[in-house]
């Protein structure tokens, strides 16, 4: 096994995107719980992946390993942010939001705040959406952000703040409701 791993590493030196070698190393590093090396192999595989769903799955696995196995919350936040920018899923948005709230890193996700806020509201996590959307509305006074903030307040039964946010959005209430 060690010889195969050495050969795979040599193949990658010659051809950094060598799919077979990367796959072999991914398997070996995963089995031996060498997560730091596995994270790098997953990044390389994701960079080389042509199929968007394969790339998304690799990036999800990489972010999870950084977060859970390695406990590197800074790198995990960056990985989840890249994942949300590429292909947001409720799970990746929720985990990104948790890391942002834990680190108070609101600036880091300003560009994806509406996507994350929507995922949180739709998942019944309005309380987590509020601080993210409040920060975003401080930087940009757009109607869609205030409407999302109003929905987050409504999910918390905060009628006063919801009304204020709807007013800032140029509405008196949610037209859908």
Backbone as CSV, one residue per row, in Angstrom:
resi,resn,N_x,N_y,N_z,CA_x,CA_y,CA_z,C_x,C_y,C_z
1,UNK,0.816,-1.209,0.000,0.000,0.000,0.000,0.855,1.267,0.000
2,UNK,1.938,1.221,0.756,2.804,2.394,0.824,3.471,2.666,-0.520
3,UNK,3.809,1.595,-1.242,4.407,1.769,-2.569,3.396,2.391,-3.528
4,UNK,2.146,1.962,-3.450,1.103,2.535,-4.310,0.917,4.014,-3.992
5,UNK,0.948,4.337,-2.716,0.817,5.737,-2.304,1.996,6.566,-2.818
6,UNK,3.193,6.028,-2.725,4.378,6.712,-3.224,4.288,6.923,-4.730
7,UNK,3.824,5.907,-5.448,3.677,6.013,-6.897,2.610,7.060,-7.267
8,UNK,1.541,7.081,-6.498,0.483,8.071,-6.754,1.013,9.484,-6.523
9,UNK,1.786,9.669,-5.458,2.366,10.989,-5.184,3.321,11.402,-6.304
10,UNK,4.073,10.453,-6.826,4.970,10.730,-7.945,4.181,11.110,-9.198
11,UNK,3.101,10.381,-9.450,2.245,10.687,-10.610,1.671,12.098,-10.499
12,UNK,1.306,12.504,-9.297,0.742,13.843,-9.089,1.813,14.918,-9.288
13,UNK,3.056,14.605,-8.917,4.129,15.562,-9.173,4.270,15.825,-10.671
14,UNK,4.108,14.763,-11.456,4.237,14.884,-12.910,2.991,15.482,-13.546
15,UNK,1.842,15.109,-12.999,0.556,15.576,-13.537,-0.361,15.876,-12.349
16,UNK,-0.393,17.139,-11.880,-1.127,17.482,-10.659,-2.612,17.105,-10.659
17,UNK,-3.225,16.964,-11.819,-4.652,16.622,-11.889,-4.886,15.149,-12.213
18,UNK,-3.901,14.307,-12.022,-4.013,12.885,-12.364,-5.146,12.263,-11.537
19,UNK,-6.261,11.993,-12.203,-7.480,11.544,-11.515,-7.277,10.246,-10.756
20,UNK,-6.644,9.282,-11.376,-6.441,7.988,-10.726,-5.584,8.103,-9.485
21,UNK,-4.508,8.886,-9.566,-3.624,9.063,-8.417,-4.336,9.811,-7.291
22,UNK,-5.087,10.843,-7.648,-5.828,11.584,-6.626,-6.864,10.703,-5.942
23,UNK,-7.542,9.876,-6.714,-8.546,8.973,-6.152,-7.898,7.961,-5.204
24,UNK,-6.751,7.413,-5.604,-6.046,6.469,-4.749,-5.623,7.140,-3.443
25,UNK,-5.060,8.341,-3.540,-4.650,9.045,-2.324,-5.846,9.406,-1.450
26,UNK,-6.945,9.784,-2.084,-8.157,10.083,-1.304,-8.571,8.864,-0.487
27,UNK,-8.565,7.716,-1.112,-8.954,6.479,-0.421,-7.973,6.163,0.708
28,UNK,-6.690,6.235,0.426,-5.667,5.915,1.427,-5.716,6.897,2.605
29,UNK,-5.786,8.184,2.303,-5.798,9.169,3.375,-7.074,9.063,4.211
30,UNK,-8.177,8.755,3.571,-9.426,8.585,4.305,-9.379,7.383,5.230
31,UNK,-8.873,6.268,4.713,-8.783,5.050,5.524,-7.847,5.226,6.721
32,UNK,-6.762,5.950,6.516,-5.784,6.120,7.593,-6.036,7.387,8.423
33,UNK,-7.155,8.056,8.157,-7.561,9.260,8.884,-6.484,10.346,8.857
34,UNK,-5.850,10.491,7.718,-4.875,11.565,7.497,-5.640,12.717,6.850
35,UNK,-6.404,13.383,7.694,-7.381,14.344,7.198,-6.757,15.593,6.575
36,UNK,-5.636,16.051,7.096,-5.003,17.235,6.502,-4.606,16.963,5.056
37,UNK,-4.038,15.794,4.804,-3.669,15.430,3.435,-4.915,15.199,2.583
38,UNK,-5.935,14.599,3.189,-7.179,14.327,2.466,-7.848,15.623,2.016
39,UNK,-7.825,16.633,2.862,-8.427,17.924,2.519,-7.767,18.508,1.263
40,UNK,-6.454,18.394,1.187,-5.744,18.905,0.008,-6.085,18.102,-1.245
41,UNK,-6.182,16.795,-1.112,-6.546,15.952,-2.262,-7.960,16.281,-2.728
42,UNK,-8.867,16.484,-1.796,-10.245,16.839,-2.172,-10.287,18.183,-2.881
43,UNK,-9.464,19.139,-2.439,-9.401,20.433,-3.123,-8.923,20.256,-4.555
44,UNK,-7.885,19.462,-4.728,-7.358,19.225,-6.077,-8.387,18.519,-6.960
45,UNK,-9.056,17.532,-6.393,-10.082,16.820,-7.169,-11.223,17.759,-7.542
46,UNK,-11.631,18.600,-6.611,-12.720,19.551,-6.890,-12.302,20.536,-7.969
47,UNK,-11.068,21.019,-7.895,-10.578,21.952,-8.911,-10.571,21.319,-10.298
48,UNK,-10.308,20.029,-10.350,-10.215,19.336,-11.639,-11.552,18.784,-12.125
49,UNK,-12.541,18.721,-11.245,-13.826,18.094,-11.600,-14.547,18.905,-12.677
50,UNK,-15.019,18.205,-13.683,-15.791,18.841,-14.747,-17.284,18.827,-14.440
51,UNK,-17.718,17.821,-13.717,-19.131,17.681,-13.360,-19.432,18.553,-12.140
52,UNK,-20.354,19.516,-12.275,-20.653,20.413,-11.145,-21.144,19.682,-9.891
53,UNK,-21.895,18.604,-10.066,-22.384,17.868,-8.894,-21.242,17.139,-8.180
54,UNK,-20.310,16.602,-8.966,-19.139,15.961,-8.355,-18.313,17.011,-7.606
55,UNK,-18.130,18.158,-8.230,-17.363,19.233,-7.592,-18.031,19.662,-6.288
56,UNK,-19.343,19.815,-6.320,-20.074,20.207,-5.117,-19.899,19.167,-4.017
57,UNK,-20.029,17.891,-4.352,-19.888,16.831,-3.353,-18.485,16.824,-2.744
58,UNK,-17.472,17.028,-3.562,-16.099,17.066,-3.059,-15.883,18.262,-2.141
59,UNK,-16.417,19.414,-2.536,-16.272,20.605,-1.701,-17.041,20.472,-0.388
60,UNK,-18.203,19.824,-0.428,-18.963,19.590,0.808,-18.167,18.699,1.757
61,UNK,-17.595,17.643,1.206,-16.811,16.724,2.040,-15.591,17.447,2.615
62,UNK,-14.935,18.249,1.802,-13.761,19.000,2.243,-14.135,19.960,3.379
63,UNK,-15.202,20.717,3.203,-15.632,21.663,4.236,-15.957,20.933,5.536
64,UNK,-16.651,19.810,5.413,-17.008,19.027,6.603,-15.754,18.537,7.332
65,UNK,-14.767,18.064,6.591,-13.530,17.590,7.218,-12.786,18.728,7.917
66,UNK,-12.693,19.876,7.258,-12.038,21.023,7.888,-12.737,21.396,9.186
67,UNK,-14.053,21.338,9.156,-14.877,21.740,10.293,-14.840,20.699,11.407
68,UNK,-15.207,19.480,11.078,-15.413,18.448,12.095,-14.147,17.673,12.451
69,UNK,-13.429,17.172,11.454,-12.275,16.319,11.735,-11.051,17.125,12.159
70,UNK,-10.825,18.269,11.522,-9.636,19.067,11.818,-9.908,20.219,12.784
71,UNK,-11.177,20.598,12.942,-11.525,21.670,13.861,-10.947,23.022,13.470
72,UNK,-10.734,23.213,12.189,-10.172,24.477,11.686,-11.329,25.359,11.232
73,UNK,-11.890,26.109,12.173,-13.101,26.875,11.865,-12.853,27.989,10.857
74,UNK,-11.666,28.574,10.831,-11.377,29.613,9.839,-11.376,29.018,8.425
75,UNK,-10.665,27.912,8.261,-10.623,27.261,6.949,-11.991,26.697,6.579
76,UNK,-12.727,26.196,7.572,-14.068,25.674,7.311,-15.000,26.784,6.846
77,UNK,-14.915,27.949,7.493,-15.741,29.084,7.091,-15.451,29.444,5.629
78,UNK,-14.178,29.523,5.271,-13.813,29.835,3.881,-14.310,28.753,2.924
79,UNK,-14.213,27.499,3.336,-14.653,26.391,2.474,-16.172,26.411,2.292
80,UNK,-16.906,26.624,3.379,-18.370,26.702,3.254,-18.784,27.925,2.443
81,UNK,-18.074,29.025,2.601,-18.385,30.219,1.817,-18.196,29.943,0.329
82,UNK,-17.098,29.317,-0.039,-16.883,28.959,-1.448,-17.960,28.010,-1.942
83,UNK,-18.344,27.079,-1.102,-19.383,26.123,-1.466,-20.720,26.832,-1.680
84,UNK,-21.078,27.735,-0.800,-22.340,28.472,-0.932,-22.314,29.345,-2.182
85,UNK,-21.181,29.931,-2.483,-21.071,30.728,-3.707,-21.240,29.863,-4.949
86,UNK,-20.748,28.645,-4.896,-20.818,27.744,-6.042,-22.200,27.110,-6.191
87,UNK,-22.682,26.513,-5.124,-23.937,25.762,-5.175,-24.545,25.713,-3.779
88,UNK,-25.293,26.737,-3.407,-25.830,26.774,-2.047,-26.837,25.665,-1.792
89,UNK,-26.675,25.016,-0.675,-27.650,24.041,-0.204,-28.066,24.490,1.192
90,UNK,-29.237,24.068,1.642,-29.626,24.463,3.004,-28.581,24.068,4.044
91,UNK,-28.043,22.862,3.945,-27.071,22.402,4.943,-25.814,23.259,4.934
92,UNK,-25.300,23.589,3.758,-24.072,24.394,3.711,-24.347,25.820,4.180
93,UNK,-25.518,26.362,3.871,-25.872,27.705,4.343,-26.008,27.736,5.858
94,UNK,-26.629,26.716,6.406,-26.825,26.657,7.858,-25.483,26.553,8.578
95,UNK,-24.600,25.694,8.078,-23.297,25.552,8.743,-22.466,26.820,8.584
96,UNK,-22.509,27.433,7.404,-21.800,28.694,7.191,-22.306,29.747,8.170
97,UNK,-23.621,29.836,8.310,-24.201,30.819,9.236,-23.735,30.563,10.665
98,UNK,-23.695,29.305,11.071,-23.248,28.989,12.434,-21.810,29.441,12.661
99,UNK,-20.949,29.211,11.678,-19.557,29.641,11.801,-19.450,31.169,11.824
100,UNK,-20.225,31.823,10.973,-20.213,33.291,10.926,-20.688,33.865,12.255
101,UNK,-21.758,33.314,12.799,-22.268,33.804,14.082,-21.268,33.547,15.208
102,UNK,-20.644,32.391,15.194,-19.656,32.043,16.217,-18.466,33.004,16.179
103,UNK,-18.028,33.355,14.991,-16.844,34.205,14.829,-17.189,35.680,14.630
104,UNK,-18.484,35.978,14.541,-18.955,37.330,14.222,-18.270,37.849,12.959
105,UNK,-18.227,36.988,11.964,-17.545,37.279,10.694,-18.552,37.695,9.624
106,UNK,-19.409,38.632,9.955,-20.491,39.035,9.055,-19.979,39.592,7.731
107,UNK,-18.877,40.321,7.783,-18.323,40.899,6.547,-17.945,39.832,5.539
108,UNK,-17.521,38.680,6.045,-17.058,37.612,5.163,-18.153,37.095,4.236
109,UNK,-19.410,37.203,4.666,-20.480,36.609,3.849,-21.464,37.642,3.311
110,UNK,-21.055,38.887,3.313,-21.959,39.935,2.852,-22.575,39.608,1.483
111,UNK,-21.758,39.116,0.562,-22.247,38.865,-0.799,-23.242,37.716,-0.884
112,UNK,-23.232,36.815,0.079,-24.176,35.687,0.060,-25.209,35.780,1.179
113,UNK,-25.253,36.913,1.867,-26.199,37.075,2.977,-27.649,36.793,2.562
114,UNK,-28.108,37.265,1.398,-29.493,36.951,1.025,-29.754,35.451,0.849
115,UNK,-28.804,34.749,0.260,-28.955,33.303,0.051,-28.960,32.576,1.394
116,UNK,-28.034,32.948,2.254,-27.948,32.322,3.575,-29.191,32.675,4.395
117,UNK,-29.593,33.938,4.354,-30.788,34.353,5.087,-32.024,33.592,4.646
118,UNK,-32.206,33.435,3.341,-33.360,32.691,2.825,-33.324,31.238,3.300
119,UNK,-32.156,30.603,3.226,-32.040,29.208,3.670,-32.360,29.074,5.157
120,UNK,-31.897,30.023,5.957,-32.180,29.973,7.393,-33.663,30.165,7.676
121,UNK,-34.274,31.143,7.039,-35.708,31.387,7.252,-36.513,30.165,6.831
122,UNK,-36.197,29.619,5.666,-36.927,28.450,5.174,-36.725,27.219,6.046
123,UNK,-35.635,27.195,6.811,-35.344,26.069,7.700,-35.825,26.320,9.125
124,UNK,-36.605,27.394,9.314,-37.119,27.701,10.649,-36.063,28.252,11.584
125,UNK,-35.053,28.914,11.037,-33.954,29.450,11.833,-33.878,30.970,11.693
126,UNK,-35.008,31.609,11.849,-35.071,33.058,11.708,-34.170,33.795,12.677
127,UNK,-34.011,33.260,13.889,-33.164,33.914,14.889,-31.714,33.984,14.417
128,UNK,-31.269,32.988,13.656,-29.910,33.005,13.127,-29.808,33.930,11.921
129,UNK,-30.896,34.063,11.180,-30.888,34.920,9.995,-30.841,36.399,10.362
130,UNK,-31.473,36.779,11.461,-31.600,38.195,11.816,-30.260,38.921,11.887
131,UNK,-29.271,38.473,12.672,-28.035,39.261,12.739,-27.286,39.336,11.403
132,UNK,-27.366,38.285,10.624,-26.711,38.285,9.306,-27.383,39.297,8.389
133,UNK,-28.712,39.289,8.374,-29.449,40.211,7.509,-29.389,41.646,8.035
134,UNK,-29.363,41.808,9.358,-29.212,43.164,9.905,-27.881,43.765,9.463
135,UNK,-26.819,42.989,9.523,-25.529,43.495,9.068,-25.586,43.844,7.584
136,UNK,-26.174,42.963,6.797,-26.244,43.197,5.350,-27.050,44.453,5.030
137,UNK,-28.131,44.705,5.750,-28.939,45.899,5.473,-28.226,47.170,5.907
138,UNK,-27.273,47.079,6.815,-26.480,48.250,7.195,-25.539,48.659,6.064
139,UNK,-25.151,47.693,5.253,-24.222,47.975,4.158,-24.949,48.279,2.857
140,UNK,-26.142,47.735,2.690,-26.894,47.951,1.450,-28.368,48.086,1.796
141,UNK,-28.944,49.188,1.406,-30.338,49.463,1.760,-31.269,49.031,0.639
142,UNK,-31.147,47.795,0.207,-31.979,47.312,-0.883,-33.268,46.682,-0.407
143,UNK,-34.284,46.831,-1.199,-35.606,46.288,-0.873,-35.582,44.779,-0.616
144,UNK,-34.889,43.970,-1.431,-34.914,42.522,-1.171,-34.326,42.144,0.188
145,UNK,-33.255,42.817,0.603,-32.665,42.510,1.906,-33.600,42.877,3.049
146,UNK,-34.236,44.041,2.950,-35.176,44.432,4.000,-36.396,43.514,4.027
147,UNK,-36.820,43.052,2.871,-37.948,42.115,2.833,-37.564,40.790,3.509
148,UNK,-36.360,40.313,3.251,-35.898,39.091,3.930,-35.795,39.307,5.437
149,UNK,-35.284,40.461,5.823,-35.183,40.771,7.245,-36.568,40.811,7.878
150,UNK,-37.519,41.387,7.179,-38.899,41.418,7.682,-39.436,39.998,7.877
151,UNK,-39.171,39.127,6.915,-39.611,37.730,7.050,-38.958,37.061,8.254
152,UNK,-37.676,37.354,8.465,-36.983,36.771,9.621,-37.627,37.252,10.918
153,UNK,-37.921,38.550,11.012,-38.599,39.074,12.199,-39.979,38.432,12.367
154,UNK,-40.706,38.297,11.272,-42.027,37.658,11.355,-41.919,36.228,11.871
155,UNK,-40.873,35.521,11.450,-40.710,34.142,11.915,-40.470,34.076,13.415
156,UNK,-40.041,35.201,13.986,-39.822,35.289,15.436,-40.996,35.963,16.145
157,UNK,-42.059,36.246,15.400,-43.240,36.924,15.926,-42.910,38.311,16.474
158,UNK,-41.979,38.988,15.839,-41.599,40.350,16.232,-42.271,41.313,15.247
159,UNK,-43.547,41.594,15.508,-44.358,42.390,14.581,-43.814,43.808,14.397
160,UNK,-43.333,44.423,15.456,-42.829,45.800,15.346,-41.624,45.882,14.414
161,UNK,-40.635,45.044,14.662,-39.449,45.071,13.797,-39.785,44.625,12.378
162,UNK,-40.699,43.673,12.236,-41.115,43.241,10.899,-41.750,44.398,10.146
163,UNK,-42.621,45.147,10.820,-43.271,46.291,10.174,-42.246,47.342,9.763
164,UNK,-41.265,47.591,10.634,-40.211,48.554,10.289,-39.415,48.086,9.071
165,UNK,-39.104,46.811,9.019,-38.342,46.274,7.884,-39.172,46.309,6.608
166,UNK,-40.471,45.974,6.722,-41.335,46.061,5.535,-41.395,47.502,5.043
167,UNK,-41.464,48.433,5.967,-41.495,49.847,5.592,-40.206,50.234,4.863
168,UNK,-39.059,49.771,5.378,-37.782,50.055,4.723,-37.708,49.404,3.339
169,UNK,-38.460,48.323,3.173,-38.512,47.653,1.866,-39.507,48.322,0.927
170,UNK,-40.209,49.332,1.427,-41.165,50.038,0.604,-42.524,49.351,0.527
171,UNK,-42.801,48.514,1.498,-44.078,47.787,1.543,-44.697,47.938,2.932
172,UNK,-45.958,47.647,2.988,-46.604,47.653,4.305,-46.643,46.256,4.901
173,UNK,-46.527,45.239,4.049,-46.535,43.849,4.505,-46.032,42.975,3.358
174,UNK,-45.878,41.710,3.635,-45.466,40.747,2.609,-46.630,40.542,1.648
175,UNK,-46.463,40.855,0.372,-47.566,40.740,-0.581,-48.040,39.306,-0.788
176,UNK,-47.229,38.323,-0.459,-47.602,36.922,-0.662,-48.533,36.452,0.438
177,UNK,-48.431,37.062,1.602,-49.222,36.579,2.758,-50.551,37.243,2.854
